[in-house]
Amino acid sequence: MPLRCALLNDHQGVATTATDWSPVLNRVELTSFPDHFGTEDELTAALADFDIVVTLRERVPFPASLFARLPRLRLLVASGMRNSAIDLAAARAHGVTVCGTASYSTPPVELTWALILGLARNLVAENTALRTGGPWQSTVGADLHGRRLGVVGLGRIGSQVARIGAAFGMEVAAWSPNLTEERAAEHGVRLAPGLPELLADSDVVTLHLKLGERSRGIIGARELALLKPTAYLVNTSRAALVDHDALLAALNESRIAGAGLDVFPTEPLPADDPVRTTPLLLATPHLGYVTERTYATYYREAVEDIAAHLDGTPVRVLG
């Protein structure tokens, strides 16, 4: 009997076609799940009979309690080589091998700039008006050239965002807890004295920090109050970097010019979530890594991970 493999969060229905699964199809039976499971009980019921699970990024938590309820599970493949949503120690304790895949930093960089440009030029409002017979030119866009871009986190993604900002003619500054003047200079940006100064000086602030104890909630009500009323805040990194309620309050009260979000405390967003109706907010449904090349790599290397595991020589093991 072939082993059973679950493909989670296959919203677009492309998991089985993004790559060639033939190297494992004689040993594995694939089942795609297009819908997100909102609770651990739902996830347990769906995965109880599966030996292998392929999950995307950090969209499905795998805590110790879930591993304990899935005694048949032996291999968990997660896209990317770092995943804070999986309890790796619990996986080992329950005899589950966790493997990763390669990933690319360019897709979230590109989406970050899509959000910045969409906010600055009011693209949603103008496109909606054009398609619905609304007014011809109802907004005045914000210039980026000559404005200040503040990058919070100058790693693989943040440094590329900074470089594009410089190409637009923006003055770019960066800050993170461990960023040095030397490293900032390597990327051609100025090191801000601190986060408060970066927020107060910037016209666009974009977040690219790893989520940890020091960075969780790093942008709260006090920090939002430092932003200019004409400033934009963009977060394509981790929802928990920002006090979500404080941000929605700032937008509802027009205390900043707008925000661009690709990550949220609850995903998928509930139908009645206030994000869906908050003014001055340009939001996308966690599209950061959702591109053709990225998905092709995720699933191609998932096939490799599965084949190697079945052969007794696992590759790209996490933790």
N, C-alpha and C positions, 0 to 999 in steps of 0.2 A: 504494500500500500504506500502511495506517495505521501510525503509529509505535507502538511497544510501550512500555507503562507498567507498572512493577512497584509494587505497594503492599505494603510490608514490614510484618512484625509485626502483621498483621491478626488478632490472637488471637481477637477476638470475632466476626469475620466481618461487620463493619459498615462497612468502608471504602467499599464501593460503594453503600451505602444511607444513609449519614450525611448526604449532600448530593446535589444534582442534578448529575450528570456530563454531561448532554446537551450543554452548550456545546462539549465537546471530543470527544464520542463519534464524530463523523464523521471525525475525524482521528487518534484515539488508541484503541488497543485495550488494555483493562485486564486485568491479571492480579494476583489477590490471593494473598499468601503468608501463611498463618496461623501457620506455625511459624518459630521463630527459627533463623537459620543460625549455628552456633557457631564456625565457622572461616572464614578468608578464602578458603580453597579452595572451601568449600561455597557461599559468597556469590558468588564469581567464576563458578562453574559455573551457578548459578541466574540470574545477571543478564547473562550474556555477550551475549544477544540483545536486550537492552532499551536503548531510547534515553532513557527517562525513568524515574526512580526517586523514589518518595515514601516518606520515612522518618519515624518518629515520634521526636521529641525527640533524645536522645543515646544511643539504645539500640543503634544499629548504627554502629560506627566506620568511617569512610571515610578511611584514611590514604593517603599518596602511593602506596604499593605497590598498593593496590586500584584507584585511578584508572588506574594504568599497565596494569592487566590488563583494563580495561573500555573499549576504544577506541571502542565504539559509543555510550557514554553521552554525552549532551549536556546534560541538565538533571537536577539533583538538588533536590528540594523537601523541606525539613526543617521540621517544625512548630516554631513559635517563631522569634524573631529573633536568637537567640544559640545557637551549637552548638559546643562544644569537641571533639566527636567527629569533626568534619569538618576535614580539612586544606584550608583555603580556598586557600592558595597553590598547592598541588598541583592542586586543581580548575581554577584559572585556567590553570596550565601545560599542562593536558591538554584545554583548551577546553571545560570543563564549567561551565555557569552554575549557581550555587547560590542558591536563593530560599527565603525564610522565610514565615511566616504570623503572624498575631496570636495571642496567648495570654492566658490569664487567671491571676491570682495567687490567686483565691479557692479553687479546688479543692484545692491542697495545704495551704492554711490549714485548710480544713474537715477534711481527712484527718489533719492534725496533731492536731487536737482530738479526733477519733475515737479516735486511738491513746492520747492522754493519758487520756481518760475510760475507755477500755477497760481500761487498766492500773490506774487508780485504783480502779475498782469491780469488778475481776476478772471482767469480763463473759464472757470466753471460758470460764473454768472454771465459772462459775455456769450459763451457758447449756448447756454440755455436760452438766453434772450434771442439769439439768432435763429434757433431752431423752433421757437414757439411764437414768433412774430412779435417779440418784445422790442424795446428801443434799440436803435442803432447807436452803439457806443454810449454806454451809461456809466462807465467807470474811468478813472484815470490811473494808469499803472504806476508802480513804484520803480524807479531806476535802481539797478544793481551796481552799475559802474560808479566807482568813487565812494560807494557805501562800505560799511564795515561788516565783515563776516566773522562771527565768533564760533570757533569749533571747540566743543567740549569733548576731548578725547582725540589724540592724534596718532591712532594706531593705523592698521592696514586700511580701514575705511575712511577714517577721519582725515588722514593725510591726503588721500585722493580727492576728497571733497574740498579740502583746502586748496589743492592745486588748481582745481576747476574754478574756484572762486577768484584766484589770482588771474586766471585767464579771462575772466569777465571784467577784470579791472577793479576788483574789490580789494580793500585793505583787509588782510587776514590776520587774525590773532587767534591763539589757541591756549587752552589751559586743561590740565588734568592734575590729579594729586601728585604724580611722579614725573611730570614733564619738566625737562630742563631747558635752559636757554640754548644749549648746544643742539639738542635734538630738534627743537623748534626751528633753529636756524638751518638745519639740514633740509628741512622741508620748505624753507623760504618764508616762514611766518614768524610773527612776533609773539613772544611769550607774555601773556597777560599776567599782571602781578598776582591776581587771584580770581576766583570765580565771580565775586561781586563786581569787580572792575570790568571783567569781560562782559557780563550781562548788561551793565549800565552803559557801556560804550558801543555795543553792537547794534546793527540794524537788522541782522539775521543771526539767530543762534541755532546751531544744529548739534544734536547730541549723538556721540559715538563712543560711549563708555561701556566697558563690560559691567554687568550687574554683579554687585557684591555688597557686603555690609556697609562699606564706606560710600558706595554710590547709590544705594537704594534711597529713593526720595530726595535726591540731591537738588532737584528743582521743586521747591515748595512755595507756599504763599509768599514768604519773605523774599525769595529769589525772583519770583514772578513780578513782585512789586518794583524790582530794580530795572526791569525792562522799560524801554521807551514806549510811549503809547503808539508809536509808529513802527514798532519792532515786530518781527515774526519769530516764532519758535517752531522748530521742526524736530520730530523724534521718529526715526526709523530704526532705533536700536532696541530698547527694552522699555515696556510700558512702565515698569516699576521705578524707573529713574525719575519720574514726574509724579507729583501729587495730582492725581487725575481730577479730583473734585475741585481743587484750587485752580487748575487750569481752566476747567469749564466755567467756573465762576468769573475768572478774568475775561474770558471770551464773551460771556453773557453780558458783562458790564462794560464791554468795549475798552478794557484797560490796556490791551495790546491790539495791534492791527490784525493779527490772525495767527493761526497755528496749522501745521501740517503733521498729521499722524498716520503711521502705518502699523502701530502696535497699541494694544488696548488691554486693560486689566482682565476683561473677560472676552474670550474669542471662541467661536464667532460672536459678534455683537448680538445681544437679544434684540428682538424686533422693536421693543419699547425703550431701548437704551437712549439716554439723552444725547449721546454723541451724534445720533442720527439727525437731530434737529438743532444742535448748537450752532449759533451764527459764527461767522468768521473762521470756520473750521473746514479745512480741506482734508478729507480722510480717505484712505485706501485700505482694503481688507487684507492687510499683512501680505503685501505683494513683493516685499524686499528681495527674496530669492526666487521668485516665481518667473523664471525665464526658460526658454527652450534649451539653451546650452547647459544651464544649471541642472534642470531636471534630467537631461540626457546623462549627465555625469552621475547624479545621485543614483539613478536606477541602474546604470551600467555597473557601477561599483557595488551596488547592492547585490546584483547577480554574482559578481566576483566574490563578495563576502559569503554569500550563501554556498556557492560551490566549494570555496576553501573550507568552510565549516563542515560541510558534508564529507569532505575528503580528510578531515581530521587535522587540517593545518590552517587554522583561522588567521586572517589578516586584518590589519587596521583595528586591532582590539583596543577599546577604550578603557582607561582606568588600570 
